[in-house]
Amino acid sequence: MKAALFDLDDTLYPEMEFVKSGFKVVSEYMANVFSLDSGILFNRMMEILNSTGRGKVFDNILGETGQFSNENVLTLLYLYRDHSPDITLYDDVVPVITKLKDSGIKTAVITDGMASVQQNKIKALGLESLVDVVIYTDILGREYWKPSHVPFQTAFNLLGQKAPYAAVYVGDNPAKDFTGAEALGIEGVHIIRDEKAASTPVNFPGRRVIIRTLTEYFSRIEARYEQYNHRRQKHRG
């Protein structure tokens, strides 16, 4: 393996942590400005999220509190997108990536979404110092978000790799994560970390690998290398 590439949201950290962190900032702002209870506001935003999705959470909470205006919606969006999030990496991320780097394997994160928002996440998680390259697809242009192959080729260019061979890409969303990577010959590794994981069989079908943790996959890769090196040494002996 020459390189290991990773998606960000729900692959290296739970994205719901970011949502809750943003809702907390928004609820505290609304509590201060409109003399409301931040805890009640936060819980209500979570209820709206669970029932209708993200699209209109701020519209709805402002409407319910009698504070709706386009300006107030934009203010809440700004606070949500610009805040420094309180988020943490999954427990297996630092040990696995550190071991990969110690083995001479290049590492990169490729992430969609508004660049400034994703940059705040990367900074909060300390990933800039952990991986070799971070690709914000939004900087390339909206048309180059995944499933485009362009951000993957860009990552390999910046990693100093002539071609994206002998590499893996770990992501959680089969709808968009793997098409661009696999078009370049990168092995797709589908990680399923949520409550569905308990009932999802772990298998290695063809080019698409399904795992529950990073350790589960990269330990197997490490074992393969150890077996290969052992056979080489035995043959030489």
C-alpha positions as CSV (number, residue, x, y, z in Angstrom):
1,M,0.0,0.0,0.0
2,K,1.4,3.4,-1.0
3,A,-1.4,5.6,0.4
4,A,-4.5,5.6,2.5
5,L,-7.2,8.2,1.9
6,F,-10.1,9.0,4.2
7,D,-13.5,10.7,4.1
8,L,-14.1,13.0,7.1
9,D,-17.8,13.1,8.3
10,D,-18.9,9.9,9.9
11,T,-15.7,8.2,8.9
12,L,-13.1,9.9,11.2
13,Y,-15.6,11.5,13.6
14,P,-19.3,11.4,14.2
15,E,-21.0,14.2,12.3
16,M,-23.8,14.5,14.8
17,E,-21.3,15.9,17.2
18,F,-20.8,18.9,14.9
19,V,-24.6,19.3,14.5
20,K,-25.1,19.3,18.3
21,S,-22.1,21.7,18.8
22,G,-23.6,24.1,16.3
23,F,-27.1,23.9,17.8
24,K,-25.6,24.6,21.2
25,V,-24.0,27.8,19.9
26,V,-27.2,28.9,18.2
27,S,-29.4,28.1,21.2
28,E,-27.2,30.1,23.5
29,Y,-27.3,33.1,21.1
30,M,-31.1,32.9,20.9
31,A,-31.4,32.6,24.7
32,N,-29.3,35.8,25.2
33,V,-30.9,37.9,22.4
34,F,-34.6,36.8,22.8
35,S,-34.6,36.0,26.6
36,L,-35.4,32.3,26.1
37,D,-34.2,29.1,27.7
38,S,-31.2,27.6,25.8
39,G,-31.8,24.1,27.0
40,I,-35.4,24.1,25.7
41,L,-34.3,25.6,22.4
42,F,-31.6,23.0,21.9
43,N,-33.9,20.1,22.6
44,R,-36.5,21.5,20.3
45,M,-34.0,21.9,17.5
46,M,-33.0,18.3,17.9
47,E,-36.7,17.3,17.7
48,I,-37.1,19.3,14.5
49,L,-34.0,17.7,13.1
50,N,-35.1,14.2,13.9
51,S,-38.6,14.8,12.4
52,T,-37.9,16.9,9.3
53,G,-34.2,16.9,8.7
54,R,-31.7,19.8,8.6
55,G,-33.1,21.9,5.9
56,K,-35.5,24.1,7.9
57,V,-34.4,23.7,11.6
58,F,-33.6,27.4,12.0
59,D,-36.7,28.6,10.1
60,N,-38.9,26.5,12.3
61,I,-37.3,27.4,15.6
62,L,-37.5,31.1,14.8
63,G,-41.1,30.7,13.7
64,E,-42.1,28.9,16.8
65,T,-40.5,31.5,19.0
66,G,-42.0,34.4,17.1
67,Q,-38.7,35.6,15.8
68,F,-38.7,34.6,12.2
69,S,-37.1,36.9,9.6
70,N,-34.7,36.2,6.7
71,E,-32.1,38.2,8.6
72,N,-32.4,36.1,11.7
73,V,-32.2,32.9,9.7
74,L,-29.0,34.1,8.1
75,T,-27.6,35.1,11.4
76,L,-28.2,31.6,12.8
77,L,-26.8,30.0,9.7
78,Y,-23.7,32.1,10.1
79,L,-23.2,31.2,13.7
80,Y,-23.7,27.5,12.9
81,R,-21.3,27.4,10.0
82,D,-18.6,29.6,11.5
83,H,-18.4,28.2,15.0
84,S,-15.4,26.3,16.3
85,P,-16.9,22.9,16.8
86,D,-16.6,20.7,19.9
87,I,-15.9,17.4,18.2
88,T,-13.6,14.5,18.7
89,L,-12.1,11.8,16.5
90,Y,-13.2,8.1,16.8
91,D,-10.9,6.2,19.1
92,D,-9.3,4.2,16.3
93,V,-8.3,7.1,14.1
94,V,-5.1,8.4,15.7
95,P,-3.6,4.9,16.4
96,V,-4.3,3.7,12.8
97,I,-3.1,6.8,11.0
98,T,0.0,7.1,13.2
99,K,0.9,3.5,12.4
100,L,0.4,4.0,8.7
101,K,2.6,7.1,8.7
102,D,5.3,5.2,10.7
103,S,5.2,2.5,8.1
104,G,5.9,5.1,5.3
105,I,2.3,5.1,4.0
106,K,1.1,8.5,2.8
107,T,-2.3,9.7,4.3
108,A,-4.9,12.2,3.1
109,V,-8.4,13.4,4.0
110,I,-10.8,14.3,1.1
111,T,-13.9,16.1,2.3
112,D,-17.0,17.7,0.7
113,G,-18.9,20.6,2.1
114,M,-18.5,24.3,2.5
115,A,-14.7,24.8,2.7
116,S,-14.7,27.1,5.7
117,V,-16.9,24.7,7.7
118,Q,-14.8,21.7,6.9
119,Q,-11.6,23.7,7.7
120,N,-13.0,24.5,11.2
121,K,-13.7,20.7,11.7
122,I,-10.2,19.7,10.5
123,K,-8.7,22.3,12.9
124,A,-10.8,21.2,15.8
125,L,-9.9,17.6,15.3
126,G,-6.2,18.3,14.9
127,L,-6.0,16.5,11.6
128,E,-3.7,19.0,9.8
129,S,-0.8,17.7,11.9
130,L,-1.9,14.1,11.7
131,V,-2.3,13.5,7.9
132,D,-0.1,14.5,5.0
133,V,-2.7,16.3,2.9
134,V,-6.3,17.6,3.3
135,I,-8.3,18.1,0.1
136,Y,-11.3,20.5,0.5
137,T,-13.3,19.7,-2.7
138,D,-15.2,23.0,-2.4
139,I,-12.0,24.8,-3.1
140,L,-11.6,22.9,-6.4
141,G,-15.2,23.9,-7.2
142,R,-18.7,22.5,-6.5
143,E,-18.5,20.5,-9.7
144,Y,-15.6,18.6,-8.2
145,W,-17.2,17.4,-5.1
146,K,-17.4,13.6,-4.8
147,P,-18.2,11.5,-6.7
148,S,-15.8,13.3,-9.0
149,H,-12.4,11.6,-9.5
150,V,-10.6,15.0,-9.5
151,P,-10.1,15.5,-5.8
152,F,-8.5,12.0,-5.6
153,Q,-6.1,12.7,-8.4
154,T,-5.3,16.1,-6.8
155,A,-4.5,14.3,-3.5
156,F,-2.1,12.0,-5.3
157,N,-0.4,14.9,-7.0
158,L,0.1,16.6,-3.7
159,L,1.3,13.4,-2.1
160,G,3.9,13.1,-4.8
161,Q,2.4,9.9,-6.2
162,K,2.7,9.5,-10.0
163,A,-0.5,7.5,-10.1
164,P,-3.2,6.4,-7.7
165,Y,-2.2,2.8,-7.5
166,A,-1.7,0.5,-4.4
167,A,-4.0,2.8,-2.4
168,V,-7.3,2.6,-0.4
169,Y,-10.0,5.1,0.3
170,V,-12.2,4.8,3.4
171,G,-15.6,6.4,3.4
172,D,-19.1,5.9,4.8
173,N,-21.4,6.9,2.0
174,P,-21.7,4.5,-0.9
175,A,-23.9,7.0,-2.9
176,K,-20.9,9.2,-3.6
177,D,-17.7,8.2,-1.8
178,F,-16.4,5.5,-4.0
179,T,-17.2,6.2,-7.6
180,G,-14.4,8.7,-8.2
181,A,-11.8,6.7,-6.2
182,E,-12.5,3.4,-7.8
183,A,-12.5,5.0,-11.3
184,L,-8.8,5.6,-10.7
185,G,-8.2,2.1,-9.4
186,I,-8.2,2.9,-5.7
187,E,-9.7,0.2,-3.5
188,G,-12.9,1.3,-1.8
189,V,-13.3,0.5,1.9
190,H,-16.9,1.1,3.2
191,I,-16.9,1.8,6.9
192,I,-20.2,1.4,8.8
193,R,-19.9,2.8,12.3
194,D,-23.5,3.5,13.4
195,E,-26.2,1.4,15.1
196,K,-26.6,-0.6,11.8
197,A,-23.1,-1.9,12.2
198,A,-24.1,-4.6,14.6
199,S,-26.3,-6.3,12.0
200,T,-24.0,-5.7,9.0
201,P,-21.8,-8.7,8.1
202,V,-18.1,-7.9,7.6
203,N,-16.9,-9.2,4.2
204,F,-14.4,-8.5,1.5
205,P,-16.4,-8.8,-1.8
206,G,-14.3,-7.9,-4.8
207,R,-13.0,-4.4,-4.8
208,R,-15.4,-3.1,-2.1
209,V,-14.5,-3.8,1.5
210,I,-17.0,-3.5,4.3
211,I,-15.7,-2.8,7.8
212,R,-16.9,-1.5,11.2
213,T,-13.6,0.0,12.5
214,L,-10.4,1.2,10.9
215,T,-8.5,-1.2,13.1
216,E,-10.4,-4.1,11.7
217,Y,-9.2,-3.4,8.2
218,F,-5.7,-2.1,8.7
219,S,-4.7,-4.8,11.1
220,R,-5.6,-7.3,8.4
221,I,-3.4,-5.3,6.0
222,E,-0.6,-5.3,8.5
223,A,-0.9,-9.0,8.9
224,R,-0.6,-9.5,5.2
225,Y,2.6,-7.5,5.1
226,E,4.0,-9.5,8.0
227,Q,3.2,-12.8,6.2
228,Y,4.7,-11.5,3.0
229,N,7.9,-10.3,4.7
230,H,8.2,-13.6,6.5
231,R,7.9,-15.6,3.3
232,R,10.5,-13.4,1.7
233,Q,12.9,-13.8,4.5
234,K,12.3,-17.6,4.6
235,H,12.9,-17.8,0.8
236,R,16.1,-15.8,1.1
237,G,17.3,-18.0,3.9
